[in-house]
Amino acid sequence: MKTAAPAREALDCYRKALGFVWPLLTTYLLVRLIVLAVVVPLASLILALAIATQGRDALTDQEIAWFLFTPSGAAAALAVACLLIAGAVMDIAIMTGIIRRGEHGARGAIAFGLALIYRRSAALFGFAARLTLRILLIAVPFLGVAAAIAFFTLGQYDINYYLTYWPPDFVVAAAIIGVIVLALALVLVWRLSGWAISLHLLFLRNAPAGEVFRRSAERLAGHKRALVTAIIAWALVRGALAATVAAIAGALINILPGAFGGNLHLAASATISILLLLAAGNALLSALSNGALADLLNRIYMRVTEDEARPAADVEIFAGEPALSSPIPKIVIPAGLIAAIAGGIYLGGGLLDEIGADRTVEIIAHRGSAGIRPENTMAAVEKAMEDRADWVEIDVQETADDEVVVAHDSDFMKLAGVDMKVWDATMADIGEIDIGSWFDPAYSGERTPTLRQVLLAAKGRGKVIIELKYYGHDVDLEARVVRIVEETAMADDVAVMSLEYDGIRKMQALRPEWRYGVLAATAIGNLAGLEADFLAVNTGQVSLGLIRRAHDAGKQVYVWTVDDPVTMSRMISMGVDGLITNEPALARQVMETRNGLTAYQRLALWLSDRFRVGSFDLVAEEKDA
């Protein structure tokens, strides 16, 4: 069989996929619905059962890493990875069958896809499990070396110092780790290319699941270079098409305000229309790209096995699958669409209610007004109260002489270039460290404040959220915080949160009537099930489902760190109860401006931020007076 040039063959695969556009798009949507309806809930159940072995409803941040090293955690992670890979493999498997059969009808595609899933789901999962284990065996040594380099070269100072200033040792370590990751990627590409037709051997040759990877590698020996080149060409075409679609949508949305003369209603209408078309276009592009990949892999399979006798399974395309001579009833597709729409209405109903409502949320100044003044300084705290923040959020740790001070990092490298750990510093040491000049020389007089100073400054003027910071050197942090809060008579005007759930539980044991929150950058499990009054999650973690579960459990949801006006509007529309921001004055202005918009205009803002396309200026730029 004559081999076409990789780029030409990749384009030819896209052209062929275009001829199957409707069955491929139907398959793409069908698989996504199955993933949402079956795979995601099953994965969630597996994680919930595994997390329950730890006596918890959810795990956050570093707890997740330790959990993965437990037997139940490792088993759950492997099972979830297998499910996700099985979902991806399912897409390619069904599309391969559609192209081989020449199935051009949407109903036929659904029937074939459902039959394949029903009959071969066990084989798919077994294939995914073996693939996952092989990838892990390859990746673990590389990742272990990278982790060791990071641990031994980047452990001297707080990570925020490295990320802010990029010192030479950080650059060198990052470069070495980058080389290791690149080497891992190259090895994975080379090994995966050898397994490119393993799925075909499983389904078309009925090869034993434990043998398909070895047999695939044997048949592709001598063809891998051409295969990798062809797949790279396929990926470049996909990337170019995706970039083109996104660029066109972004350009259109960016010119909307001027094009409609400031008419926000028309701009909102156009924005919603463009974003709906973008979503449809991305789905179509993904379906065509996956179909093109399926065709490319099938061509390679046919090419390397052309001299072999075709077994019955190969001739019948996918062993054991129906010939589809009797298409599924016409009512099935409309019924499925109605069910999907009904589910969407149910899931999105809460969002529409929130978008349509005028809302007042709590404005929480992150480390004070840290966007305008140096973080965690009295200047930032004072500015936050001037900006009418509902809460001033600060971080606290213990010093060597048992004082509780306001500091986020483990050391003073980022703020002052001083190599001293907070727990090793005395108040005399801290009094000599300038933590304001890094931001602006005008703040050279700023020193690390104590918790007592902040509480006294806020007394009668505002409320304070105290985040407990733990770096493994705390002595009696919880009890000391309690004593200082009560000595300043601020118990009714403080809340306490932390990334460490155990720290919160200690505080709850000391003062159960206070208000507490769980802070989470990442989480698995049911966060709403944790014992707390509020959840503080980052923008990537927040979801309508989380907000709904938290509210049902009587908890509030705060989101951090939100400094972009359009993102602020989207978070408010989602129903969060508070914005943790470096720009409290801006957040309040956005909230007030949003309440003056129509629900339609708010929806346009929500969509534009959700899909990260285009931008709107909600407020005029403000400068610090």
C-alpha positions as CSV (number, residue, x, y, z in Angstrom):
1,M,0.0,0.0,0.0
2,K,1.4,3.3,-1.0
3,T,2.0,5.8,1.8
4,A,1.1,9.4,1.3
5,A,3.1,12.3,2.7
6,P,2.1,12.8,6.4
7,A,0.7,16.3,6.0
8,R,-1.3,15.3,2.9
9,E,-2.6,12.2,4.6
10,A,-3.6,14.1,7.7
11,L,-5.5,16.6,5.5
12,D,-7.1,13.7,3.6
13,C,-8.3,12.2,6.9
14,Y,-9.9,15.5,7.8
15,R,-11.6,15.6,4.4
16,K,-12.9,12.0,4.9
17,A,-14.1,12.9,8.4
18,L,-16.0,15.8,6.9
19,G,-18.0,13.3,4.9
20,F,-19.1,11.7,8.1
21,V,-19.8,14.9,9.9
22,W,-23.3,14.1,11.3
23,P,-22.5,10.6,12.7
24,L,-19.2,11.8,14.1
25,L,-20.9,14.8,15.8
26,T,-23.6,12.5,17.1
27,T,-21.0,10.1,18.5
28,Y,-19.0,13.0,20.1
29,L,-22.2,14.2,21.9
30,L,-23.3,10.7,22.8
31,V,-20.0,9.9,24.4
32,R,-20.0,13.2,26.4
33,L,-23.5,12.5,27.6
34,I,-22.4,9.0,28.7
35,V,-19.4,10.3,30.4
36,L,-21.5,12.9,32.3
37,A,-24.3,10.4,33.1
38,V,-22.2,7.4,34.0
39,V,-18.4,7.9,34.2
40,V,-18.3,11.1,36.3
41,P,-20.8,9.9,38.9
42,L,-19.0,6.5,39.0
43,A,-15.7,8.2,39.5
44,S,-17.2,10.5,42.2
45,L,-18.6,7.4,44.0
46,I,-15.2,5.7,43.9
47,L,-13.4,8.7,45.3
48,A,-16.1,9.2,48.0
49,L,-15.7,5.6,49.1
50,A,-11.9,5.9,49.2
51,I,-12.0,9.2,51.0
52,A,-14.4,7.7,53.6
53,T,-11.7,5.4,54.6
54,Q,-9.9,8.5,55.9
55,G,-12.9,9.4,58.0
56,R,-13.6,12.5,56.0
57,D,-16.1,13.9,53.4
58,A,-13.4,15.7,51.4
59,L,-9.6,16.2,51.1
60,T,-7.9,19.4,50.2
61,D,-4.5,20.4,48.8
62,Q,-1.6,18.6,50.5
63,E,-3.9,16.0,52.0
64,I,-4.7,14.9,48.4
65,A,-1.0,14.1,47.8
66,W,-0.6,12.1,50.9
67,F,-3.9,10.3,50.2
68,L,-2.6,9.1,46.8
69,F,0.1,7.2,48.7
70,T,-2.4,5.2,50.7
71,P,-3.7,1.9,49.4
72,S,-7.2,3.2,49.0
73,G,-6.1,6.4,47.5
74,A,-3.8,4.8,45.0
75,A,-6.5,2.3,44.0
76,A,-9.1,5.0,43.6
77,A,-6.8,7.2,41.6
78,L,-6.0,4.3,39.3
79,A,-9.7,3.4,38.9
80,V,-10.7,7.0,38.1
81,A,-7.8,7.3,35.6
82,C,-9.0,4.1,33.9
83,L,-12.5,5.4,33.7
84,L,-11.4,8.7,32.1
85,I,-9.1,7.0,29.6
86,A,-11.9,4.5,28.8
87,G,-14.2,7.5,28.0
88,A,-11.5,8.9,25.6
89,V,-10.9,5.5,24.0
90,M,-14.7,4.9,23.6
91,D,-14.8,8.0,21.3
92,I,-12.1,6.7,18.9
93,A,-13.5,3.1,19.0
94,I,-17.0,4.1,17.9
95,M,-15.8,6.5,15.3
96,T,-13.5,3.9,13.9
97,G,-16.4,1.5,13.5
98,I,-18.6,4.3,11.9
99,I,-15.9,5.1,9.3
100,R,-15.2,1.4,8.5
101,R,-18.9,0.6,8.1
102,G,-19.5,3.7,6.0
103,E,-22.3,4.7,8.4
104,H,-23.6,8.1,7.4
105,G,-26.8,8.3,9.5
106,A,-27.0,9.8,13.0
107,R,-29.5,7.1,14.2
108,G,-27.2,4.3,12.9
109,A,-24.3,5.9,14.7
110,I,-26.2,6.0,18.0
111,A,-27.3,2.4,17.6
112,F,-23.7,1.2,16.8
113,G,-22.3,3.3,19.6
114,L,-24.7,2.0,22.2
115,A,-24.2,-1.6,21.0
116,L,-20.4,-1.3,21.2
117,I,-20.6,0.2,24.6
118,Y,-23.0,-2.4,25.9
119,R,-21.1,-5.4,24.4
120,R,-17.5,-4.3,24.8
121,S,-17.4,-1.9,27.8
122,A,-15.6,-4.5,29.9
123,A,-12.9,-4.9,27.2
124,L,-12.7,-1.1,26.9
125,F,-12.1,-0.7,30.6
126,G,-9.6,-3.5,30.7
127,F,-7.7,-1.9,27.8
128,A,-7.8,1.4,29.6
129,A,-6.5,-0.1,32.8
130,R,-3.5,-1.7,31.0
131,L,-2.8,1.5,29.2
132,T,-2.9,3.5,32.4
133,L,-0.5,1.2,34.2
134,R,1.9,1.3,31.2
135,I,1.9,5.1,31.2
136,L,2.5,5.2,35.0
137,L,5.4,2.8,34.8
138,I,7.0,5.0,32.2
139,A,6.2,8.3,33.9
140,V,7.0,7.6,37.6
141,P,10.8,7.5,37.3
142,F,10.9,10.8,35.4
143,L,8.5,12.4,37.8
144,G,10.4,11.1,40.8
145,V,13.6,12.6,39.6
146,A,11.9,15.9,38.8
147,A,10.3,15.9,42.3
148,A,13.7,15.2,43.9
149,I,15.4,18.0,42.1
150,A,12.6,20.4,43.2
151,F,12.8,19.2,46.8
152,F,16.6,19.5,47.1
153,T,17.1,22.7,45.1
154,L,14.0,24.8,45.9
155,G,13.4,24.1,49.5
156,Q,15.6,26.8,51.1
157,Y,13.1,29.7,50.6
158,D,9.4,30.0,50.4
159,I,8.0,29.0,47.0
160,N,6.5,32.5,46.5
161,Y,9.9,34.0,46.5
162,Y,11.0,31.7,43.7
163,L,7.9,32.4,41.7
164,T,8.1,36.2,42.1
165,Y,11.8,36.8,41.5
166,W,13.0,33.8,39.5
167,P,16.5,33.6,41.1
168,P,19.3,31.8,39.2
169,D,18.9,28.6,41.2
170,F,15.2,28.5,40.5
171,V,15.8,29.1,36.7
172,V,18.4,26.3,36.6
173,A,16.2,23.9,38.5
174,A,13.2,24.8,36.3
175,A,15.3,24.3,33.2
176,I,16.5,20.8,34.4
177,I,12.9,19.8,35.3
178,G,11.7,21.1,31.9
179,V,14.3,18.9,30.2
180,I,13.1,15.9,32.2
181,V,9.5,16.6,31.4
182,L,10.4,17.0,27.7
183,A,12.2,13.7,27.8
184,L,9.2,12.1,29.4
185,A,7.0,13.5,26.7
186,L,9.3,12.2,23.9
187,V,9.4,8.8,25.5
188,L,5.7,8.7,25.9
189,V,5.1,9.7,22.3
190,W,7.5,7.1,21.1
191,R,6.0,4.3,23.2
192,L,2.4,5.3,22.6
193,S,3.0,5.4,18.9
194,G,4.0,1.8,19.1
195,W,0.6,1.0,20.7
196,A,-1.4,3.0,18.1
197,I,-3.2,-0.1,16.7
198,S,-3.6,-2.0,19.9
199,L,-7.3,-1.1,20.0
200,H,-7.8,-2.4,16.5
201,L,-6.1,-5.6,17.4
202,L,-8.4,-6.0,20.5
203,F,-11.6,-5.4,18.5
204,L,-10.8,-6.4,15.0
205,R,-8.5,-9.4,15.7
206,N,-10.0,-10.4,19.0
207,A,-6.4,-10.5,20.4
208,P,-6.0,-11.1,24.1
209,A,-6.1,-7.8,26.1
210,G,-2.7,-8.6,27.6
211,E,-1.1,-9.1,24.2
212,V,-2.4,-6.2,22.1
213,F,0.3,-3.7,23.2
214,R,3.1,-6.1,22.4
215,R,1.6,-7.2,19.1
216,S,0.9,-3.6,18.1
217,A,4.6,-2.7,18.8
218,E,5.7,-5.6,16.7
219,R,3.6,-4.7,13.7
220,L,4.6,-1.1,13.8
221,A,8.3,-1.7,14.0
222,G,9.9,0.3,11.2
223,H,6.7,2.5,10.8
224,K,6.9,4.5,14.0
225,R,8.7,7.5,12.6
226,A,6.2,8.0,9.8
227,L,3.3,7.4,12.3
228,V,4.6,10.1,14.7
229,T,5.1,12.5,11.8
230,A,1.5,11.9,10.7
231,I,0.1,12.4,14.1
232,I,2.0,15.6,14.6
233,A,0.6,16.8,11.2
234,W,-2.9,15.9,12.5
235,A,-2.3,17.8,15.7
236,L,-1.0,20.9,13.9
237,V,-4.1,20.9,11.7
238,R,-6.3,20.6,14.7
239,G,-4.5,23.4,16.5
240,A,-4.6,25.7,13.5
241,L,-8.4,25.2,13.1
242,A,-9.0,25.7,16.9
243,A,-6.9,28.9,16.9
244,T,-8.7,30.2,13.9
245,V,-12.1,29.6,15.4
246,A,-11.1,31.2,18.7
247,A,-9.4,34.2,17.0
248,I,-12.5,34.9,14.9
249,A,-14.8,34.7,17.9
250,G,-12.5,36.8,20.1
251,A,-12.1,39.5,17.4
252,L,-15.9,39.7,16.9
253,I,-16.5,40.0,20.7
254,N,-13.8,42.6,21.2
255,I,-15.3,45.0,18.6
256,L,-18.9,44.7,20.0
257,P,-19.0,47.7,22.3
258,G,-17.8,50.1,19.6
259,A,-19.9,48.4,16.9
260,F,-23.2,49.0,18.8
261,G,-22.4,52.5,20.0
262,G,-22.5,51.5,23.7
263,N,-25.9,49.7,23.4
264,L,-25.2,47.0,26.0
265,H,-28.4,45.1,25.1
266,L,-27.4,44.7,21.4
267,A,-23.8,43.9,22.5
268,A,-25.1,41.3,24.8
269,S,-27.3,39.7,22.1
270,A,-24.4,39.5,19.7
271,T,-22.1,38.2,22.4
272,I,-24.5,35.4,23.4
273,S,-25.0,34.5,19.7
274,I,-21.3,34.4,19.0
275,L,-20.5,32.3,22.1
276,L,-23.3,29.8,21.3
277,L,-21.8,29.5,17.8
278,L,-18.3,29.1,19.3
279,A,-19.5,26.3,21.5
280,A,-21.2,24.6,18.6
281,G,-18.1,25.2,16.4
282,N,-15.8,23.7,19.1
283,A,-17.9,20.6,19.4
284,L,-18.0,20.2,15.6
285,L,-14.2,20.7,15.4
286,S,-13.6,18.2,18.2
287,A,-15.8,15.6,16.5
288,L,-14.1,16.1,13.1
289,S,-10.6,16.0,14.7
290,N,-11.4,12.8,16.6
291,G,-12.9,11.3,13.5
292,A,-9.8,12.2,11.5
293,L,-7.6,10.6,14.1
294,A,-9.7,7.5,14.0
295,D,-9.4,7.3,10.2
296,L,-5.6,8.0,10.4
297,L,-5.1,5.1,12.9
298,N,-7.3,2.8,10.9
299,R,-5.3,3.6,7.7
300,I,-2.1,2.7,9.6
301,Y,-3.7,-0.5,10.8
302,M,-4.7,-1.5,7.3
303,R,-1.3,-0.6,6.0
304,V,0.7,-2.7,8.4
305,T,-1.6,-5.7,8.2
306,E,-2.3,-5.6,4.4
307,D,-0.2,-8.8,3.9
308,E,-2.1,-10.7,6.6
309,A,-5.2,-12.8,6.2
310,R,-8.3,-11.0,7.4
311,P,-10.1,-12.8,10.2
312,A,-13.9,-12.9,10.3
313,A,-13.9,-10.3,13.1
314,D,-12.0,-7.9,10.8
315,V,-14.3,-8.5,7.9
316,E,-17.3,-7.9,10.1
317,I,-15.7,-4.7,11.3
318,F,-16.2,-5.0,15.0
319,A,-16.7,-8.5,16.3
320,G,-20.1,-9.3,17.8
321,E,-21.7,-6.0,16.8
322,P,-25.1,-5.9,15.0
323,A,-25.2,-5.1,11.3
324,L,-27.6,-2.3,12.1
325,S,-30.0,-3.3,9.3
326,S,-32.8,-2.1,11.6
327,P,-32.1,1.4,12.7
328,I,-33.3,2.5,16.1
329,P,-36.8,4.1,16.2
330,K,-37.0,7.7,15.2
331,I,-38.4,8.7,18.6
332,V,-35.1,7.8,20.3
333,I,-33.1,10.9,19.1
334,P,-35.8,13.5,19.9
335,A,-36.4,11.8,23.3
336,G,-32.7,12.0,24.0
337,L,-32.5,15.6,23.0
338,I,-35.5,16.4,25.2
339,A,-33.9,14.6,28.2
340,A,-30.7,16.5,27.6
341,I,-32.5,19.8,27.4
342,A,-34.5,19.1,30.5
343,G,-31.4,18.2,32.4
344,G,-29.7,21.4,31.2
345,I,-32.7,23.4,32.3
346,Y,-32.6,21.7,35.7
347,L,-28.9,22.2,36.2
348,G,-28.9,25.8,34.8
349,G,-32.1,26.9,36.5
350,G,-30.2,28.1,39.6
351,L,-27.7,30.0,37.4
352,L,-30.5,31.8,35.6
353,D,-32.2,32.7,38.9
354,E,-28.9,34.1,40.2
355,I,-28.1,36.0,37.0
356,G,-31.6,37.6,37.1
357,A,-31.3,38.7,40.7
358,D,-29.7,41.8,42.1
359,R,-27.1,40.5,44.6
360,T,-25.0,41.9,47.4
361,V,-22.0,39.8,48.3
362,E,-19.3,40.3,51.0
363,I,-16.2,42.0,49.9
364,I,-13.1,40.5,51.5
365,A,-9.8,42.4,51.2
366,H,-7.1,39.8,50.5
367,R,-4.1,40.5,52.8
368,G,-5.6,44.0,53.0
369,S,-5.9,46.0,49.8
370,A,-2.9,44.1,48.4
371,G,-3.4,45.4,44.9
372,I,-2.8,49.0,46.0
373,R,-0.6,48.7,49.2
374,P,2.0,46.2,50.2
375,E,0.3,43.0,51.4
376,N,-0.3,42.2,55.1
377,T,0.9,45.6,56.2
378,M,-1.0,48.2,58.3
379,A,-1.1,50.4,55.2
380,A,-3.0,47.6,53.4
381,V,-5.3,47.0,56.3
382,E,-6.1,50.7,56.6
383,K,-6.7,51.0,52.9
384,A,-9.1,48.0,53.0
385,M,-11.2,49.7,55.6
386,E,-11.2,53.0,53.7
387,D,-12.4,51.0,50.6
388,R,-15.4,49.7,52.6
389,A,-14.3,46.1,52.6
390,D,-16.7,43.9,54.7
391,W,-13.8,41.8,55.8
392,V,-10.0,42.3,56.0
393,E,-8.3,38.9,55.4
394,I,-4.8,38.4,57.0
395,D,-2.4,35.5,57.5
396,V,-0.9,34.7,60.9
397,Q,2.0,32.7,62.3
398,E,4.0,32.4,65.5
399,T,7.5,34.0,66.0
400,A,10.4,32.6,68.0
401,D,9.4,34.7,71.0
402,D,5.7,33.5,70.9
403,E,4.1,36.5,69.3
404,V,1.4,36.1,66.6
405,V,2.3,38.1,63.6
406,V,0.7,38.8,60.2
407,A,2.7,37.0,57.5
408,H,1.8,34.8,54.6
409,D,5.2,33.3,53.5
410,S,7.4,31.1,55.6
411,D,10.2,33.6,55.3
412,F,10.9,37.2,54.4
413,M,12.6,36.6,51.0
414,K,9.8,37.8,48.8
415,L,9.0,40.9,50.7
416,A,12.4,42.0,51.9
417,G,15.1,39.7,50.5
418,V,15.9,38.6,54.1
419,D,16.7,34.9,54.6
420,M,15.0,34.4,57.9
421,K,12.1,32.1,58.8
422,V,9.2,33.6,60.6
423,W,9.4,31.0,63.3
424,D,13.1,31.8,63.9
425,A,12.5,35.6,64.0
426,T,12.0,37.6,67.2
427,M,10.0,40.8,67.3
428,A,13.3,42.7,67.5
429,D,14.4,41.0,64.3
430,I,11.0,41.7,62.6
431,G,11.2,45.4,63.6
432,E,14.3,45.7,61.4
433,I,12.8,44.2,58.3
434,D,11.3,46.6,55.7
435,I,8.4,44.8,54.0
436,G,7.1,47.8,52.1
437,S,9.9,49.0,49.8
438,W,9.5,46.0,47.4
439,F,6.1,47.4,46.5
440,D,7.0,51.1,46.5
441,P,9.8,53.1,48.4
442,A,7.0,55.2,49.8
443,Y,6.2,52.3,52.1
444,S,9.7,51.8,53.4
445,G,8.5,52.3,57.0
446,E,6.1,49.3,56.9
447,R,7.0,46.5,59.3
448,T,5.3,43.1,59.9
449,P,2.3,43.9,62.1
450,T,1.1,41.7,64.9
451,L,-2.4,40.2,65.0
452,R,-3.2,42.4,68.0
453,Q,-2.3,45.6,66.0
454,V,-4.6,44.6,63.1
455,L,-7.5,43.7,65.4
456,L,-7.2,47.0,67.3
457,A,-7.1,49.0,64.1
458,A,-10.2,47.2,62.8
459,K,-12.2,47.4,66.1
460,G,-15.4,49.3,65.5
461,R,-14.5,49.8,61.8
462,G,-14.6,46.4,60.2
463,K,-14.3,42.6,60.6
464,V,-11.2,40.4,60.2
465,I,-10.8,36.9,58.7
466,I,-7.7,35.3,60.2
467,E,-6.1,32.6,58.1
468,L,-3.9,30.2,60.2
469,K,-0.7,29.4,58.4
470,Y,1.1,26.1,59.2
471,Y,4.6,25.3,58.1
472,G,5.3,22.6,60.6
473,H,6.7,24.9,63.3
474,D,3.6,26.0,65.1
475,V,3.6,25.7,68.9
476,D,0.3,26.9,70.3
477,L,-1.0,29.0,67.5
478,E,-4.7,28.3,68.0
479,A,-4.8,29.1,71.7
480,R,-2.7,32.3,71.2
481,V,-5.1,33.5,68.5
482,V,-8.0,32.9,70.8
483,R,-6.4,34.8,73.6
484,I,-5.5,37.8,71.5
485,V,-9.0,38.0,69.9
486,E,-10.7,37.9,73.3
487,E,-8.2,40.4,74.8
488,T,-9.1,42.9,72.1
489,A,-12.8,42.1,72.4
490,M,-13.1,41.2,68.7
491,A,-14.7,37.7,69.1
492,D,-17.9,38.9,67.4
493,D,-16.0,40.4,64.5
494,V,-13.6,37.7,63.4
495,A,-13.7,34.5,61.4
496,V,-11.0,31.9,61.2
497,M,-10.0,29.8,58.2
498,S,-7.1,27.6,57.1
499,L,-5.8,25.3,54.5
500,E,-5.3,22.8,57.3
501,Y,-8.6,21.3,58.3
502,D,-7.0,19.8,61.5
503,G,-6.2,23.4,62.6
504,I,-9.8,24.4,62.1
505,R,-10.9,21.5,64.2
506,K,-8.6,22.5,67.0
507,M,-10.0,26.0,66.9
508,Q,-13.6,24.7,66.9
509,A,-12.8,22.6,70.0
510,L,-11.5,25.8,71.8
511,R,-14.3,28.2,70.7
512,P,-17.1,26.3,69.0
513,E,-19.3,29.4,68.7
514,W,-16.9,31.3,66.5
515,R,-17.2,31.4,62.7
516,Y,-14.9,29.0,60.7
517,G,-14.0,28.4,57.1
518,V,-12.1,25.7,55.1
519,L,-9.7,27.2,52.5
520,A,-9.1,25.0,49.5
521,A,-7.0,25.5,46.4
522,T,-7.8,22.0,45.2
523,A,-10.2,19.4,46.6
524,I,-11.7,16.0,46.0
525,G,-14.9,14.7,47.6
526,N,-17.8,16.6,49.1
527,L,-16.4,19.9,50.4
528,A,-19.9,20.9,51.6
529,G,-19.7,18.0,54.0
530,L,-16.8,19.4,56.1
531,E,-17.6,21.0,59.4
532,A,-17.3,24.8,58.7
533,D,-19.5,27.9,58.3
534,F,-18.0,28.8,54.9
535,L,-15.8,27.4,52.1
536,A,-13.1,29.6,50.5
537,V,-12.2,28.1,47.1
538,N,-10.3,29.4,44.1
539,T,-12.1,30.4,40.9
540,G,-11.1,27.1,39.2
541,Q,-12.7,25.1,42.0
542,V,-16.0,26.9,42.3
543,S,-19.0,25.4,40.4
544,L,-22.8,25.7,40.5
545,G,-23.0,22.3,42.0
546,L,-20.6,23.2,44.8
547,I,-22.5,26.4,45.6
548,R,-25.8,24.5,45.6
549,R,-24.5,21.8,47.9
550,A,-22.9,24.3,50.2
551,H,-26.0,26.4,50.5
552,D,-28.1,23.3,51.1
553,A,-25.8,22.5,54.0
554,G,-26.1,26.0,55.4
555,K,-22.6,27.1,54.3
556,Q,-21.5,30.2,52.5
557,V,-19.0,30.1,49.6
558,Y,-16.2,32.6,49.2
559,V,-14.0,32.7,46.1
560,W,-10.4,33.8,45.7
561,T,-8.5,35.7,44.4
562,V,-10.8,37.7,42.0
563,D,-9.3,40.9,40.6
564,D,-10.8,41.0,37.1
565,P,-14.1,42.9,36.9
566,V,-15.8,40.5,34.4
567,T,-14.8,37.5,36.5
568,M,-16.1,39.3,39.6
569,S,-19.5,39.7,37.8
570,R,-19.5,36.0,36.8
571,M,-18.8,34.9,40.3
572,I,-21.6,37.1,41.7
573,S,-24.0,35.7,39.0
574,M,-23.0,32.2,40.0
575,G,-24.3,32.8,43.5
576,V,-21.1,33.0,45.6
577,D,-21.5,34.8,48.9
578,G,-18.2,36.7,49.0
579,L,-15.3,37.8,46.8
580,I,-11.8,37.6,48.2
581,T,-9.9,40.2,46.2
582,N,-6.8,42.4,46.2
583,E,-9.0,45.2,44.9
584,P,-11.9,45.7,47.3
585,A,-12.9,49.1,46.0
586,L,-13.1,47.8,42.5
587,A,-15.1,44.7,43.7
588,R,-17.7,46.9,45.3
589,Q,-18.0,49.1,42.2
590,V,-18.4,46.0,40.0
591,M,-21.1,44.7,42.3
592,E,-23.0,48.0,42.2
593,T,-22.6,48.3,38.4
594,R,-23.7,44.7,37.8
595,N,-26.9,45.4,39.8
596,G,-27.7,48.1,37.3
597,L,-27.5,45.8,34.3
598,T,-30.3,43.7,32.8
599,A,-30.2,39.9,33.3
600,Y,-29.5,39.6,29.6
601,Q,-26.4,41.8,29.9
602,R,-25.2,39.8,32.9
603,L,-25.6,36.6,31.0
604,A,-23.4,38.0,28.2
605,L,-20.7,39.0,30.7
606,W,-21.0,35.5,32.4
607,L,-20.5,33.7,29.1
608,S,-17.7,35.9,27.8
609,D,-15.7,35.3,31.0
610,R,-16.6,31.6,31.2
611,F,-15.3,31.0,27.7
612,R,-12.4,33.5,28.1
613,V,-13.3,35.2,24.8
614,G,-13.3,39.0,24.4
615,S,-13.5,41.6,27.2
616,F,-15.8,44.2,28.6
617,D,-14.9,47.3,30.6
618,L,-17.4,47.3,33.5
619,V,-15.8,50.2,35.4
620,A,-13.5,53.0,34.8
621,E,-9.9,52.5,35.9
622,E,-9.3,53.7,39.4
623,K,-6.0,54.9,40.8
624,D,-4.9,55.0,44.4
625,A,-5.2,58.5,45.7
